[in-house]
Amino acid sequence: MASQLPYKPKQGEIPTDPGVYRFRDANGRVLYVGKAKNLRQRLSNYFAPLHTLHERTRRMVTTAASVEWTVVPTDVDSLQLEYQWIKEFDPPFNVRYRDDKSYPFMAITLADEAPRVMVTRNRRIRGAKYFGPYPKVWAVHDTIDLMIRVFPIRTCSDSSYKRAMQTGRPCFPGQIGKCGGPCSGRVTIEEHRAIVDDFIAFMQGGDERFTKELTAKMRAAAAAMDYEAAAVYRDRLQSIEAVLNKSALVLPEKADADLFGIAEDELSAAVHHFVIRGGRVRGVSSTTIDKELDISGGDLVGQIIERAYGDAAAADVPRRVLVPALPPDADELQQWLRDKRGKAVELAVAHRGQRAELMRTATLNAQQALLRHKTRRTSDYVARTQALTDLQEALGLDEAPLRIECFDISHLQGTNVVGSMVVFEDGLPRKDQYRSFSIAETTDDTDSIHQVLTRRLAHLDRPEEEPDVPAADPTADGVVVQTEPARRRRFAYPPQLLIVDGGKPQVDAAARALRETGHEEIPVVGIAKRLEEIWLPDDDFPVILPRSSEALYLVQRLRDEAHRFAITHQRKRRRRDIRTVLSEIPGLGEARIKALLRHFGSVTALRGATVEQIRELPGIGPKLAETVHAALRTGAGPEAAADARLAGGETDARGEEPGAEGSEPLEFDAVTAPQGVAPGGAVRSTADGVRAPEPSQ
């Protein structure tokens, strides 16, 4: 591979002005669009020696055949031009919005003679005012049904409205009380327009004014003993309260803001968007993004904001945009938003208070959306088949790897080292065949990988189980003997592919274990988390799977599942350690141990508690508190630094309960099998410390 690109511009040829650049391939297709405050400084990063570039950046620049740029007067102009070019050319190496489904909106057709309220996914209706988006269509219909009780505006179609106005006969929705437009014969066009204005004012956050007005009218009607009118105002107030209850007050009443929660991994990201008007959540949407090049969190935020407001009207840009991290060009983005809105716009990070709490909620929703996006493909048989085929071709395997085993190592500052093995068959997890390994002594991760693989591969050479001997005499007349084939234990099935979490050092350690155990026929690869590279033994360069490859998503899920399972086992060992210490204290039973752990919440807090704090728990006297305090001080170890949430249901990095769906490991010294492996069967100990499930009788 050449160290320099043939189309690299000459020294001094690139200007130092702000601008936008495009990489093109040999056919003229735009591969990537980017902006820069200093074009020379930014483009020089792409033309550095190829071996120093990020793998995916190197793939982009080597695929390209030319680069061109356009100088603009200001940084704000570069934002606008970059957005226009990305929208026009749809470059494959830019951030791509994969799950860009259309959400339903509430629209008021202000350009009509008598505006109507409707549910639509079309955001290009001339002169329409939009509210939303809403997560479900029924949510929009429910809101409209409640709102027209307070603000009776037109809901009928244009054809029904024209027919009613020509004939003088109310439209059908008007006849049944579902349409309050002029076609119903109850209001004039001018009166209806005033009701529409009130409808819009309420949806934009003016609920306090209408609540006060209706309350005053209801009380006045009741004082005048006009109870029928008072009942009408009461019903309208109840409808307003119902609408407000559907959109809880999350920020101060006059706050208008858009909040973006983001969750990302190396290749994908999910964005959860809250539209807040008048302090209430008026709309919500979720979008999934594919990332091709290495991009920082701040740069991702910048591109999300550009896309969110690139075609937005002035009324759709709020006074405040809340994000998890500020982009590098925050000042330029803020000015760009201000130009669009015509008023000041604040681009800020939610650090504390109600904003931070709402940001945590949005981020949690984004994490769930990202998890759904990554696992959705596994439910599709065609996608799973394609993933296995892609993996076979990319790694040069003789056959599709129908059984894949993935290994990961987890530890706490070098202590409590454990390994995990997860099994996927035909692209789906086999949680009944997961295994956990306890590692007593190790020097580093590569040594741990070598130990775990050696112990796992040893089971491939174990003899098959002997078939049961029939009780009857095989020589007796009339007895037919059927000899069943020997049964192979699940742990003895050979995989078609081994995957280890790590780069070249971990793969070399795994390959050494295969050589030493005489199983070099089993292919092994490693996946490096940061760059998503696939490493093969004895190869100097990794295999880079395409971003859209089904194989990459399968390998990612295997790695993530192995990591989750290893952390689950490691955390349980930490919980067991502290419980063991407490159970050895005279006077502490299971109920008091649970109360202690639930009260203090973490290992750190429990070990750091004073005698007086321990005495605060019911049922623990001064003497017992002193005994507990002394025992914890004596038994404190490195795990005390871990904030392992012992009470209230600890969750792992993927947000799942430890041991969910039958993946909780039993605690054994060497290798453990998950619970629920063989319902009705027993667990027995083998000669080398492995405990495997007995077949059900």
Helices and strands as residue ranges (DSSP letters): E 19-24, E 30-36, H 39-46, G 50-52, H 55-63, E 66-71, H 75-89, E 96-97, E 105-109, E 117-120, E 128-131, H 137-150, H 158-167, H 172-175, G 182-184, H 189-203, H 207-223, H 227-246, E 257-264, E 268-277, E 280-290, H 297-309, G 314-316, E 320-323, H 330-341, E 346-349, H 353-376, G 377-379, H 381-395, E 403-412, E 415-425, E 428-429, G 431-433, E 435-438, H 445-457, G 458-461, G 490-492, E 497-501, H 504-517, E 524-528, E 533-535, H 550-583, H 590-600, H 603-607, H 611-615, H 622-634, G 638-641, G 660-662, E 671-672, E 683-685, E 691-693
